[in-house]
């Protein structure tokens, strides 16, 4: 009887090995990825914020080399239809609208996009699985919900798209997304460190409706600087300040500190500009400082918020949500600080 059991075990091992040999290495890897993707959640919701893993179904719709168009409709299009119908269809023009605001259009590009970009898309998915995306999203949303004194309602989707252009953003609080196929993006940094920055925009922006300077470059400077400062607070001040500002390097930060007075004096004349076409917001195209390594207004806004908190205390960053942007600048006494610099 014992000999018969051993024979059965050996036969079973041989059978499994033979089956696996019948598949290519690539097929085995894909099946493993698909199985792992099936285990992550379709969405995570904490407080009023929902983050949807649409990329999961965009890959699984191609499982075993058979395209599941119904999955695209039910798991990619319908769960965040407002994003596709309104935001994507509007941003990318009338000639592209039907790609996003119809079931037929959504199915058509999803049928082709993944097979054409399989290696890269699989790499993106692998990175998100490696960092345990469900756990990170839950932890970040839970901490954000406790930290921010205002209720935030938002829906954000993590997805692949045939035309990149949003990266991390959207049109309204319920129409936000993170595009995975923007090749220059450090997707691990975005998920682990970038989400609190963007969530703070969603908390802050709705409170600007009565701000007299809500459309100015000063508002954008305070808005971005506050989001950067909030990220630093969110991570318990354990990440360097320079990393919280556009993930810049220590060398970048040193450049800004060395040129701080000149930066403020040359850009303050653009604070009230509402065109968006000025060197404070677009220093990559309209250069006052050809050596500026990152976006001027992010760093300048961070420094204004920093000076405000230095003056009013560690928890005073909460004041920024309710103050008008001119009040933030004036009360920070940042200009007085600049004037004292050599």
C-alpha positions in Angstrom: 0.0 0.0 0.0 2.9 2.4 0.9 4.5 1.7 -2.5 1.2 2.4 -4.3 1.0 5.8 -2.5 4.5 6.8 -3.5 3.6 5.9 -7.1 0.5 8.1 -7.0 2.5 11.1 -5.6 5.2 10.7 -8.3 2.6 10.4 -11.0 0.9 13.6 -9.7 4.2 15.5 -9.7 4.9 14.3 -13.2 1.5 15.4 -14.4 1.8 18.9 -13.0 5.3 19.3 -14.4 4.2 18.1 -17.8 1.3 20.6 -17.8 3.6 23.5 -16.9 6.1 22.4 -19.6 3.2 22.8 -22.1 3.1 26.6 -21.3 5.7 29.1 -22.3 7.6 31.0 -19.5 5.7 34.1 -20.6 2.3 32.4 -20.2 3.2 31.2 -16.8 4.3 34.6 -15.7 1.1 36.2 -17.0 -1.1 33.6 -15.2 0.8 34.4 -12.0 0.3 38.1 -12.5 -3.4 37.6 -13.3 -3.9 35.5 -10.2 -2.2 38.1 -8.0 -4.2 40.9 -9.6 -7.5 39.1 -8.9 -6.6 39.2 -5.1 -6.4 43.0 -4.9 -9.6 45.0 -4.3 -11.5 46.8 -7.0 -11.6 49.9 -4.8 -10.7 51.3 -1.4 -12.9 53.7 0.4 -12.1 55.6 3.6 -14.2 58.6 4.7 -15.5 60.3 1.6 -12.6 59.2 -0.7 -12.7 56.2 -3.0 -9.8 55.0 -5.0 -10.6 52.6 -7.8 -8.1 50.1 -9.2 -9.4 50.2 -12.8 -6.0 49.0 -14.1 -6.7 45.6 -12.6 -9.6 44.9 -14.9 -7.9 46.5 -17.9 -5.3 43.7 -17.6 -7.6 40.9 -16.5 -9.9 41.5 -19.5 -7.1 39.9 -21.5 -6.6 36.9 -19.3 -5.6 33.7 -21.2 -5.4 35.7 -24.4 -9.2 36.1 -24.7 -10.6 39.7 -24.5 -13.5 40.2 -22.2 -15.3 43.3 -23.5 -18.0 43.0 -20.8 -15.4 43.3 -18.1 -14.3 46.6 -19.7 -17.8 48.0 -19.6 -18.7 46.7 -16.2 -15.4 47.1 -14.4 -13.6 50.0 -16.1 -16.2 52.2 -17.8 -19.3 52.1 -15.5 -17.5 52.3 -12.1 -16.2 55.8 -13.0 -18.3 56.8 -15.9 -18.3 60.5 -14.9 -14.5 60.6 -15.4 -14.7 59.0 -18.9 -17.8 60.8 -20.1 -17.0 64.2 -18.9 -13.3 64.7 -18.1 -11.5 62.6 -20.6 -14.0 63.2 -23.4 -13.7 67.0 -22.8 -9.9 67.3 -22.3 -8.9 65.4 -25.4 -11.2 67.1 -27.8 -14.3 66.3 -29.8 -12.4 64.1 -32.2 -11.5 61.8 -29.3 -14.7 62.1 -27.3 -16.3 58.8 -28.5 -13.3 56.9 -27.3 -14.3 57.7 -23.8 -18.0 58.5 -23.6 -19.3 55.4 -25.4 -19.1 51.7 -24.5 -18.0 50.9 -28.0 -15.2 53.4 -27.9 -14.0 52.2 -24.5 -14.0 48.6 -25.6 -12.1 49.4 -28.8 -9.0 51.0 -27.4 -8.9 48.7 -24.4 -8.9 45.8 -26.8 -5.7 47.1 -28.4 -3.9 49.1 -25.7 -2.8 46.3 -23.4 -1.4 43.8 -26.1 0.6 46.7 -27.6 2.1 47.7 -24.3 2.0 44.4 -22.4 5.6 44.3 -21.0 5.4 47.9 -19.7 1.9 47.6 -18.3 2.8 44.3 -16.6 5.9 46.0 -15.1 3.6 48.8 -13.7 1.2 46.3 -12.2 4.1 44.3 -10.7 5.4 47.4 -9.0 2.0 48.1 -7.5 1.7 44.6 -6.3 5.2 44.6 -4.8 4.4 47.7 -2.6 1.1 46.1 -1.5 -1.2 48.8 -3.1 -4.2 47.9 -1.0 -2.4 48.4 2.2 -0.8 51.7 1.2 -4.0 53.2 -0.1 -5.9 52.2 3.1 -3.2 53.6 5.4 -2.8 56.9 3.4 -6.6 57.5 3.2 -7.1 56.6 6.9 -4.4 59.0 8.0 -5.6 61.8 5.6 -9.1 61.4 7.0 -7.9 61.9 10.5 -5.4 64.7 9.8 -7.5 67.1 7.6 -10.1 69.2 9.5 -12.5 69.2 6.5 -14.6 66.4 5.0 -13.4 65.6 1.5 -15.5 63.8 -1.1 -13.6 62.4 -4.1 -13.3 59.5 -6.5 -9.9 58.7 -8.0 -9.2 55.9 -10.5 -5.8 54.3 -11.1 -5.8 53.4 -14.8 -4.3 53.0 -18.3 -5.4 55.4 -21.0 -4.7 55.7 -24.8 -3.8 59.4 -24.5 -1.8 60.6 -21.6 -2.2 64.2 -20.4 -3.7 64.2 -16.9 -0.9 62.2 -15.1 -2.4 62.8 -11.6 -5.4 65.1 -11.6 -8.8 65.6 -13.1 -11.7 68.0 -13.7 -13.7 67.9 -10.5 -13.3 66.0 -7.1 -15.3 63.1 -8.4 -13.4 62.9 -11.7 -9.8 62.3 -10.7 -7.3 59.7 -11.9 -3.7 58.5 -11.8 -2.4 57.5 -15.2 -0.1 54.5 -15.1 1.3 54.7 -18.6 3.0 58.0 -18.3 6.5 56.6 -18.7 8.5 59.3 -16.9 6.4 58.9 -13.8 7.9 57.3 -10.7 4.7 55.3 -10.0 5.9 54.0 -6.6 6.7 57.5 -5.4 3.3 58.7 -6.7 1.4 56.0 -4.8 3.5 56.1 -1.6 4.3 59.8 -1.4 2.3 61.7 -4.0 -1.3 60.9 -3.0 -1.4 63.0 0.2 -0.2 66.0 -1.9 -3.0 65.7 -4.4 -5.6 64.9 -1.7 -4.8 68.2 0.0 -5.6 70.0 -3.2 -9.0 68.3 -3.1 -9.5 69.5 0.5 -8.2 73.1 -0.2 -9.6 73.9 -3.6 -13.4 73.9 -2.7 -12.7 76.5 0.0 -11.3 79.0 -2.5 -14.7 80.0 -3.9 -14.9 83.2 -1.9 -11.2 84.1 -2.2 -10.8 87.4 -4.1 -7.6 86.1 -5.6 -8.7 82.6 -6.4 -7.7 82.8 -10.0 -4.3 84.4 -9.5 -0.7 83.1 -9.6 -0.5 83.8 -5.9 -3.4 81.4 -5.3 -1.6 78.6 -7.3 1.6 79.3 -5.5 0.0 79.0 -2.0 -2.1 76.0 -3.2 0.9 74.0 -4.4 3.2 75.1 -1.6 0.6 74.1 0.9 0.2 70.7 -0.7 3.9 70.2 -0.5 4.0 71.4 3.2 1.1 69.1 4.0 3.0 66.1 2.6 5.9 66.9 4.9 3.5 67.0 7.8 1.7 63.9 6.7 4.9 61.9 6.8 5.6 63.2 10.3 8.4 65.4 9.0 10.5 62.3 8.5 11.1 62.9 4.9 13.4 65.8 3.9 11.6 69.0 3.1 13.2 69.0 -0.4 11.7 65.6 -1.1 8.2 66.9 -0.3 8.6 69.7 -2.9 8.3 67.9 -6.2 10.7 65.2 -5.0 13.6 67.6 -5.6 17.2 66.8 -4.5 19.1 68.3 -1.7 21.2 70.1 -4.4 18.0 71.5 -5.9 17.0 72.8 -2.5 20.3 74.5 -2.0 20.0 76.3 -5.3 16.6 77.7 -4.2 17.9 78.8 -0.8 20.9 80.5 -2.4 18.6 82.4 -4.8 15.7 82.9 -2.4 15.7 86.7 -2.3 16.1 87.2 -6.0 13.3 84.6 -6.7 10.8 86.5 -4.6 11.8 90.0 -5.8 11.5 89.0 -9.5 8.3 87.0 -9.2 6.1 89.0 -6.8 5.0 91.2 -9.7 3.2 88.2 -11.2 1.3 87.3 -8.0 -1.9 89.0 -9.3 -1.6 87.7 -12.9 -4.7 85.6 -13.9 -3.5 84.5 -17.3 -1.4 81.5 -16.1 1.2 82.5 -18.6 3.9 84.0 -16.4 7.4 82.9 -15.3 6.3 82.2 -11.8 4.0 79.3 -12.9 5.8 78.4 -16.2 9.5 79.0 -15.5 10.2 76.0 -17.8 9.0 78.0 -20.8 9.2 81.7 -19.6 12.5 81.8 -17.8 13.6 84.3 -15.2 16.1 81.8 -13.9 17.5 79.4 -16.5 19.1 77.2 -13.8 15.9 76.7 -11.7 15.8 72.9 -11.3 12.1 72.6 -10.5 8.9 74.6 -10.5 9.4 78.0 -8.9 5.9 78.4 -7.4 6.0 75.0 -5.6 9.1 76.0 -3.6 8.1 79.6 -3.1 4.7 78.5 -1.8 6.3 76.0 0.6 8.6 78.7 2.0 5.6 81.1 2.6 3.7 78.4 4.4 6.8 77.5 6.4 7.3 81.1 7.5 3.6 81.3 8.5 4.0 78.2 10.7 7.2 79.4 12.2 5.3 82.6 13.3 2.1 81.0 14.6 3.0 77.6 15.8 3.3 74.0 14.8 -0.5 73.4 14.3 -1.1 76.7 12.5 -0.9 75.0 9.1 -4.6 74.2 9.7 -5.2 78.0 9.3 -4.3 77.9 5.6 -7.5 76.1 4.7 -9.6 79.1 5.8 -7.4 82.1 5.1 -7.4 84.0 1.8 -4.2 83.6 -0.1 -3.3 87.3 0.4 -3.8 86.9 4.1 -1.5 83.9 4.2 1.3 85.9 2.4 0.8 89.0 4.6 0.6 87.2 7.9 3.5 85.0 7.1 5.7 88.2 7.0 7.7 86.4 4.3 8.4 89.6 2.4 9.8 91.2 5.6 12.0 88.1 6.0 13.2 88.5 2.4 14.0 92.2 2.9 16.3 91.3 5.8 18.3 88.9 3.7 21.7 90.1 2.4 
